Amino acid sequence: MKVERIRVWLVRKGIKGVDVSTGAGVSRSYVSHFLAGRKTNSPAILGWLREHGCPAKYLGAKDKQAA
């Protein structure tokens, strides 16, 4: 997983951590830990990112385009 690229993607899209936490149903603190690379196994956050178009290559998926 490439958390630095995910963070850049979020900034470019104008998506804030609170948007991710609300949409994924997790705390803002958990999103912060995820984006810092301390908690990288979060199906809720990964699913939310995929649904919103984050490139799969940033999420560690084999395909290059998000589903």
C-alpha positions as CSV (number, residue, x, y, z in Angstrom):
1,M,0.0,0.0,0.0
2,K,1.2,3.5,-0.9
3,V,-0.2,5.8,1.8
4,E,1.8,8.8,0.6
5,R,0.2,8.5,-2.8
6,I,-3.2,8.0,-1.2
7,R,-2.8,11.2,0.8
8,V,-1.8,13.1,-2.4
9,W,-4.8,11.7,-4.2
10,L,-7.1,12.8,-1.4
11,V,-5.7,16.3,-1.5
12,R,-6.0,16.6,-5.2
13,K,-9.6,15.4,-5.0
14,G,-10.4,17.8,-2.2
15,I,-11.3,14.9,0.1
16,K,-10.7,15.4,3.8
17,G,-10.1,12.8,6.5
18,V,-13.5,13.6,8.0
19,D,-15.1,12.8,4.6
20,V,-13.4,9.4,4.7
21,S,-14.3,8.7,8.3
22,T,-17.9,9.6,7.8
23,G,-18.3,7.6,4.6
24,A,-16.4,4.6,5.9
25,G,-18.0,4.6,9.3
26,V,-14.8,4.8,11.3
27,S,-13.3,7.4,13.6
28,R,-11.3,10.4,12.4
29,S,-8.5,9.1,14.5
30,Y,-8.5,5.7,12.7
31,V,-8.3,7.5,9.4
32,S,-5.4,9.5,10.7
33,H,-3.6,6.3,11.7
34,F,-4.4,4.7,8.3
35,L,-3.0,7.7,6.4
36,A,0.1,7.6,8.6
37,G,0.7,4.0,7.7
38,R,0.1,2.6,11.2
39,K,-3.2,0.9,10.5
40,T,-3.2,-0.4,6.9
41,N,-5.7,-3.3,7.2
42,S,-9.0,-1.5,7.1
43,P,-11.6,-3.0,4.8
44,A,-14.0,-0.1,5.5
45,I,-11.5,2.6,4.5
46,L,-10.1,0.6,1.5
47,G,-13.6,0.0,0.3
48,W,-14.5,3.7,0.6
49,L,-11.4,4.7,-1.3
50,R,-12.2,2.2,-4.1
51,E,-15.7,3.4,-4.4
52,H,-14.5,7.0,-4.8
53,G,-12.0,6.2,-7.5
54,C,-8.7,5.9,-5.7
55,P,-6.4,4.0,-8.1
56,A,-6.1,0.4,-7.2
57,K,-2.3,0.5,-7.6
58,Y,-2.2,2.8,-4.5
59,L,-4.3,0.3,-2.5
60,G,-2.1,-2.7,-3.2
61,A,-4.5,-4.3,-5.6
62,K,-3.2,-6.2,-8.7
63,D,-5.3,-4.4,-11.2
64,K,-4.5,-0.8,-12.2
65,Q,-8.0,0.7,-12.1
66,A,-10.2,0.9,-9.1
67,A,-13.4,-1.1,-9.3
